């Protein structure tokens, strides 16, 4: 606050030096965002990079002026290894600061939640089909279900449904049968739900799924009954 509010006659360069020495990423970010040009120094960006805090690196990439932002901020963000902030950078950073290496870092992190959100929210010039492949490889039923429910058609692939079926997770199979549009739902979801054998989710599917989907479950039950 001193660097922001003190009149020039009272401000001393040692204030910036002390803040750099303390290396508190939050305040380094605010300095870079708010201080006047004559008090800002590139050493502030260097200190923020050295601190390695993903949140404040992301915020700097989003908010700092062009004469303060440097590409090393993106490099430090990727080195920090936090998938949430990779996703947010891909969603929010201006085009001239975004780099495909951010998508590569998100993919390498393998976090299903943030891969799912990237597939849902990133603009077309940042999304890559490798995000879908990484989500499928992560094999988390909840986020496969949400991708099937929320992703745009041009990003969705039937491999997402196959991966969900492979998880054999009754809750998310039931939810997919209830919520997915017809061009994504497949009868294999009903079969996988029956094989998973969770009585509560099967009952909910019978009562809550569209008629043409729940019919598969009723038919499966009848066929098993006749076998005995």
C-alpha positions in Angstrom: 0.0 0.0 0.0 2.9 2.3 0.7 4.1 1.9 -2.9 0.7 2.7 -4.2 -0.4 5.6 -2.0 2.7 7.5 -0.8 3.5 10.8 -2.5 6.7 10.8 -4.6 8.5 12.9 -2.0 8.0 10.1 0.6 8.4 7.0 -1.5 11.7 5.2 -1.4 13.0 2.5 -3.7 13.7 0.4 -0.6 10.0 -0.3 -0.3 10.0 -2.3 -3.5 13.2 -4.0 -2.6 11.8 -5.1 0.7 8.7 -6.5 -0.9 10.8 -8.4 -3.4 12.9 -9.8 -0.6 9.8 -11.0 1.2 8.7 -12.9 -1.9 5.0 -13.0 -1.0 3.4 -13.9 -4.3 0.0 -12.3 -3.6 1.5 -8.9 -2.9 3.9 -9.1 -5.8 0.9 -9.7 -8.1 -0.8 -6.6 -6.7 2.3 -4.5 -7.1 2.5 -5.6 -10.8 -1.2 -4.8 -11.3 -1.5 -1.5 -9.4 1.7 0.4 -8.9 2.5 3.3 -11.1 5.1 2.7 -13.8 7.8 4.9 -12.2 7.8 2.6 -9.1 7.4 -0.7 -10.8 10.5 -2.6 -11.6 11.0 -5.8 -13.7 12.5 -7.4 -10.6 8.9 -7.6 -9.3 8.0 -10.0 -12.1 11.2 -11.9 -11.4 10.3 -12.3 -7.8 6.8 -13.5 -8.6 8.2 -16.1 -11.0 10.7 -17.2 -8.4 7.9 -17.6 -5.8 6.3 -20.2 -8.1 2.7 -19.7 -6.8 0.3 -20.9 -9.5 -2.6 -18.8 -8.5 -0.8 -15.5 -8.6 1.1 -16.4 -11.7 -2.3 -17.1 -13.4 -3.7 -13.8 -12.1 -0.7 -11.9 -13.4 -1.1 -13.5 -16.8 -4.7 -12.5 -16.8 -4.4 -8.9 -15.4 -1.0 -7.4 -15.8 -0.4 -4.8 -18.4 1.6 -5.7 -21.5 4.6 -3.7 -20.4 4.8 -5.8 -17.2 3.8 -9.2 -18.4 6.7 -11.5 -19.7 6.5 -15.0 -21.2 8.4 -16.4 -18.2 5.2 -16.0 -16.2 3.6 -18.7 -18.4 6.7 -20.9 -18.0 6.6 -20.6 -14.2 2.8 -21.3 -14.2 3.4 -24.6 -16.1 6.4 -25.5 -13.8 4.1 -25.0 -10.8 2.1 -28.1 -12.0 -1.4 -27.2 -10.8 -4.1 -28.3 -13.2 -6.8 -25.9 -11.9 -4.7 -22.9 -12.9 -3.8 -24.4 -16.3 -7.5 -24.7 -17.0 -8.2 -21.1 -15.8 -5.3 -19.7 -17.9 -6.6 -21.5 -21.0 -10.1 -20.1 -20.3 -9.1 -16.5 -19.3 -5.7 -15.4 -20.6 -5.6 -13.2 -23.7 -4.6 -14.9 -26.9 -1.2 -13.1 -27.1 -0.2 -14.6 -23.7 -1.7 -18.1 -24.1 0.6 -20.8 -25.4 -0.3 -24.4 -26.5 2.2 -25.5 -23.9 -0.5 -24.7 -21.3 -2.8 -27.3 -22.9 0.1 -29.8 -22.9 0.7 -29.1 -19.2 -3.0 -29.7 -18.4 -3.0 -32.9 -20.4 0.2 -34.1 -18.6 -1.4 -33.3 -15.2 -4.1 -35.8 -16.0 -6.7 -34.3 -13.6 -10.1 -35.4 -14.9 -12.0 -32.5 -13.3 -10.0 -29.7 -15.1 -9.8 -31.7 -18.3 -13.6 -31.9 -18.3 -13.9 -28.2 -17.6 -11.4 -27.3 -20.4 -13.4 -29.4 -22.9 -16.5 -27.6 -21.8 -15.2 -24.0 -21.6 -12.1 -23.4 -23.6 -12.4 -21.5 -26.9 -11.9 -23.5 -30.1 -8.5 -22.1 -30.8 -7.2 -23.6 -27.5 -9.1 -26.9 -27.3 -7.3 -29.9 -28.7 -8.7 -33.5 -29.1 -5.8 -34.6 -26.9 -7.9 -33.2 -24.0 -10.6 -35.7 -24.6 -8.1 -38.5 -24.8 -6.5 -37.5 -21.5 -10.0 -37.4 -19.9 -10.7 -40.9 -21.1 -7.3 -42.1 -19.9 -8.0 -40.7 -16.5 -11.1 -43.0 -16.3 -13.0 -41.0 -13.7 -16.7 -41.8 -14.1 -18.1 -38.6 -12.7 -16.2 -36.4 -15.2 -16.8 -38.7 -18.1 -20.5 -38.4 -17.3 -20.3 -34.6 -17.1 -18.4 -34.4 -20.4 -21.1 -36.5 -22.0 -23.7 -34.1 -20.6 -22.1 -30.8 -21.1 -19.5 -30.8 -23.9 -20.4 -29.4 -27.3 -21.1 -31.9 -30.1 -17.9 -31.1 -32.0 -15.8 -32.1 -29.0 -17.7 -35.1 -27.7 -16.6 -38.5 -29.0 -18.3 -41.9 -28.5 -15.1 -43.0 -26.8 -16.3 -41.0 -23.8 -19.4 -43.3 -23.5 -17.3 -46.4 -23.9 -14.9 -45.2 -21.2 -17.9 -44.5 -18.9 -19.2 -48.0 -19.5 -15.8 -49.4 -18.7 -15.8 -47.8 -15.3 -18.9 -49.9 -14.2 -19.8 -47.1 -11.8 -23.5 -47.5 -11.2 -24.2 -44.0 -10.0 -22.8 -42.2 -13.1 -24.1 -44.8 -15.5 -27.6 -44.1 -14.0 -27.1 -40.4 -14.4 -25.9 -40.7 -18.0 -29.0 -42.7 -18.9 -31.1 -40.1 -17.3 -29.4 -37.0 -18.6 -27.4 -37.6 -21.8 -29.0 -36.6 -25.1 -30.1 -39.3 -27.5 -27.1 -38.8 -29.8 -24.7 -39.7 -27.0 -26.7 -42.3 -25.0 -26.0 -46.0 -26.0 -27.8 -49.1 -24.8 -24.4 -50.3 -23.5 -24.9 -47.8 -20.6 -28.1 -49.7 -19.6 -26.3 -53.1 -19.9 -23.4 -51.8 -17.8 -25.7 -50.5 -15.2 -27.4 -53.9 -14.9 -24.1 -55.7 -14.7 -22.9 -53.3 -12.0 -25.8 -54.7 -10.0 -26.6 -51.7 -7.7 -30.3 -52.3 -6.9 -31.0 -48.6 -5.9 -29.6 -47.1 -9.1 -31.3 -49.8 -11.2 -34.6 -49.0 -9.6 -34.1 -45.2 -10.1 -33.3 -45.9 -13.7 -36.5 -47.9 -14.2 -38.5 -45.0 -12.8 -36.6 -42.0 -14.1 -35.1 -42.8 -17.4 -37.0 -42.1 -20.6 -39.3 -45.1 -21.5 -37.2 -46.3 -24.5 -34.1 -46.4 -22.3 -35.6 -48.1 -19.2 -37.1 -50.7 -21.5 -33.7 -52.2 -21.9 -33.4 -52.7 -18.2 -36.9 -54.3 -18.0 -36.0 -56.6 -20.9 -32.7 -57.6 -19.3 -34.5 -58.4 -16.0 -37.1 -60.5 -17.8 -34.5 -62.4 -19.7 -32.6 -63.2 -16.6 -35.8 -64.3 -14.8 -36.7 -66.7 -17.6 -33.2 -68.2 -17.4 -34.1 -69.4 -13.9 
